[in-house]
Amino acid sequence: MSHHDVVVIGGGNAGLSLAAKLVRDGAQDVAVVESETVHRYRPMLNYVGSGEARMRDLERPAATVMPGGATWIQDRVVSCDPDGPSVTTQRGQTIGCRTLVIATGLEEDWAATPGLREGYGAGWAGSSFLVESAPRVWPALRDLTSGRVVFSVPPEPAPCAATALKPLFMACDHWRRQGVLQDLDVHLALPGPTPVGVPTADPHLEEALTAYGVHVVRDARVTAVGARAVTVTTRHGEAVLDDLAYAHLVPTYRAPDWIAQAGLADGGGAGPVDVDHATLRHRRHPAIWSLGDVASLGIRPSGGALRKQVGVLAANILASRAEDFEHYDGYTVMPITVARHTLSLVEIDREGRSAPSVPALDLVKPRRLTWAVDRYALPVTYFRRILRGKV
């Protein structure tokens, strides 16, 4: 059995940013458990699926982004003893620690949507949220000139669910410029009554949906996928959209199974990790903390929310003996491309109130400048500063 002062499970944005911040702030023995050898800036997958980026723009070897001073354990966690705390890995290692941080992100819940994987395999369905599917999305959407197309936004919890609107708007903008939009029957399944549930943002998005002629099915989920057909379920019943030319379908997400098996999930079920919303500390196990998509924080998960989470959690881990904690206000951000080079940046707190990072400028209003920052400036900032614990 090996032992470290702090063990961070997950080598994505959340795990690496936190590990780097801890090392920079003086933590002496930080280990990161991550099995993947390639690190990806996942927000750019939607740009790959919209024809605005390539996979090589968002990928780096994991070894090049692992924080200096941290130990990389190249393995996958399969179980956890919260009383240790300790974890067991796929290769049979047992790793103990003084402080355990769960930053795994979410994983696809394939059982929630029967037939979805088969639709991907057949090629008439895809998702910009998935590494293996994203490069095939734009060629399929770009070449459509007629027929019925369906897009879906996943229910929470999901990794920045609202960004599933990006491929929809980008495709509609492309079809309009090509003069074929009127020949396409475009449908959108929304999990709620409005696009994002934010009063300052929804009017802009509703205006775009109307302008593109999108048929919106509200309070809806895609619950089954057949042969070029999807079943959409609402509180009023089921409807089948068939004879599809293409479908951009985002899976339902869930926390890894071992979190529920260890009794760490919210409500004791299969949900995200049950942490205090302000401090990010587990409600029942004081040596365990969590952040990012896998943490139950009462917000809509997003990569943009991690900047504040990392700062709060790093400070709280180092201050945990004194119990003098900082508090996280629930800030999150949803960047939504509404046209080819125009983006709306929706920033809110846990209560859904506007929380702009640049108060002097209305970033919710779609702008070309905001799009350029999201597409070009943020990826550079991510690899050069965020993953190094400098933001």
C-alpha positions, -999 to +999 in steps of 0.1 A: +000+000+000+014+034-010+005+066+008+004+103-001-007+135+017-032+145-010-046+121-037-065+137-065-086+112-086-089+125-121-065+142-145-089+164-164-093+202-159-105+199-123-079+174-111-048+189-128-058+226-120-063+217-083-031+196-081-010+224-097-025+250-074-018+229-043+018+223-053+022+261-060+007+268-026+032+246-008+016+211-006+045+186-004+031+152-014+003+154-041-005+125-063-029+124-094-046+092-104-053+092-141-052+064-167-054+084-199-022+092-218-038+121-237-052+152-221-080+171-239-094+206-235-129+192-237-148+225-243-133+226-278-150+193-288-180+214-296-159+235-320-147+203-336-183+192-340-190+226-355-162+226-381-142+253-363-114+232-348-095+200-352-087+173-326-051+182-325-060+218-314-073+204-281-050+174-273-017+173-255+003+143-241-008+139-205+029+138-194+033+174-207+005+188-186+009+169-154+019+194-126+056+195-118+061+183-082+031+160-083+032+122-086+013+107-116-003+073-109-013+060-143-042+039-133-080+039-128-098+039-094-124+011-091-133+013-054-130+036-024-128+032+014-140+066+027-130+058+063-093+054+054-095+072+032-080+050+005-087+038-030-081+007-050-072+008-086-078-014-117-043-028-114-048-038-078-029-009-061-042+004-027-034+040-022-040+057+011-039+094+019-046+121+044-069+140+020-088+125-009-102+147-038-126+133-063-124+151-096-133+123-121-159+141-141-190+123-152-193+092-175-219+083-201-250+064-188-256+043-219-284+023-202-305+055-200-309+057-238-312+022-254-300+021-290-279+053-288-245+035-292-259+017-322-270+049-338-235+063-334-221+031-349-245+033-379-232+069-387-266+087-388-262+099-352-233+115-334-223+138-305-197+165-302-194+156-265-176+124-273-140+122-284-146+093-309-177+109-324-169+147-325-147+146-357-175+130-377-203+154-366-195+184-388-189+165-421-224+149-416-241+182-407-223+202-433-234+181-462-271+179-454-294+197-479-328+183-469-346+160-445-353+159-408-326+166-382-329+162-344-306+178-317-308+172-280-296+189-248-288+164-220-305+166-186-284+175-156-260+165-143-240+168-175-207+185-185-219+220-195-251+208-210-261+241-226-231+239-250-250+212-268-268+241-285-235+251-302-237+225-330-274+233-336-268+270-341-236+265-361-253+240-384-284+262-389-262+292-396-243+271-422-275+258-438-289+293-440-258+306-458-259+277-482-296+284-490-309+250-478-323+258-443-358+260-456-355+224-469-345+210-435-369+201-407-349+209-376-360+197-341-346+203-307-353+183-275-348+206-244-348+191-209-364+222-195-390+248-205-364+273-218-329+269-234-309+276-203-333+288-176-316+322-173-339+352-178-311+374-193-300+348-217-331+329-228-346+357-249-315+359-271-315+321-276-353+319-282-349+346-308-322+326-326-343+294-325-372+312-340-351+329-367-337+295-377-372+279-377-363+252-351-392+231-337-385+230-300-398+201-278-397+214-242-394+194-210-382+166-231-356+138-231-345+114-258-353+080-241-347+055-270-330+054-304-341+031-332-334+028-369-331+064-380-356+073-353-356+087-317-382+085-290-387+118-272-405+117-239-423+146-222-447+149-193-475+146-219-463+113-233-440+100-260-434+110-296-413+093-323-393+113-347-384+090-376-370+090-411-341+111-398-313+124-420-291+130-389-294+133-352-270+151-328-278+133-296-259+139-263-259+110-239-272+111-203-244+113-177-238+099-143-211+097-117-188+066-117-203+036-100-177+033-073-188+067-058-223+053-051-209+020-039-187+038-014-217+058+000-203+091-012-232+101-036-257+128-030-288+114-013-271+080-009-280+071-044-261+071-077-257+109-081-227+132-078-205+134-047-223+149-017-203+179-007-211+211+012-219+237-016-198+264+000-166+246+012-166+216-013-160+192+016-179+159+018-208+162+042-201+130+061-164+123+055-142+153+064-111+139+047-129+138+013-135+167-010-147+171-046-150+196-074-160+199-110-188+180-129-188+151-104-195+173-073-230+180-063-228+218-060-263+229-068-251+245-101-249+236-138-215+221-142-190+238-165-153+241-171-156+279-165-169+273-130-136+256-120-116+287-117-134+297-085-138+261-073-100+254-075-091+286-056-116+278-028-108+241-025-070+245-025-072+271+002-097+250+022-076+218+020-045+237+033-066+254+060-086+224+071-069+220+104-080+255+115-115+250+099-112+286+085-128+280+052-134+300+021-168+298+004-177+291-032-206+312-045-217+288-072-204+308-101-207+289-134-206+299-171-223+286-203-207+297-236-232+293-264-223+299-301-255+313-317-240+318-352-208+311-371-186+336-352-210+350-325-212+338-289-233+344-259-215+341-225-240+333-197-224+337-162-246+331-132-243+321-095-259+292-077-293+311-075-293+318-112-285+355-107-262+372-132-225+371-121-206+388-149-168+387-149-167+420-168-196+440-154-191+469-178-199+448-208-231+428-215-215+394-224-249+377-226-256+396-258-241+375-286-208+391-298-180+383-322-154+393-296-168+368-271-166+341-297-130+349-305-120+348-268-138+314-263-123+299-294-088+312-294-078+329-261-092+305-236-075+274-250-041+292-247-050+303-212-061+268-203-028+251-212-004+279-202-021+291-169-051+272-157-035+237-158-005+252-140-025+265-111-019+301-120-056+311-125 
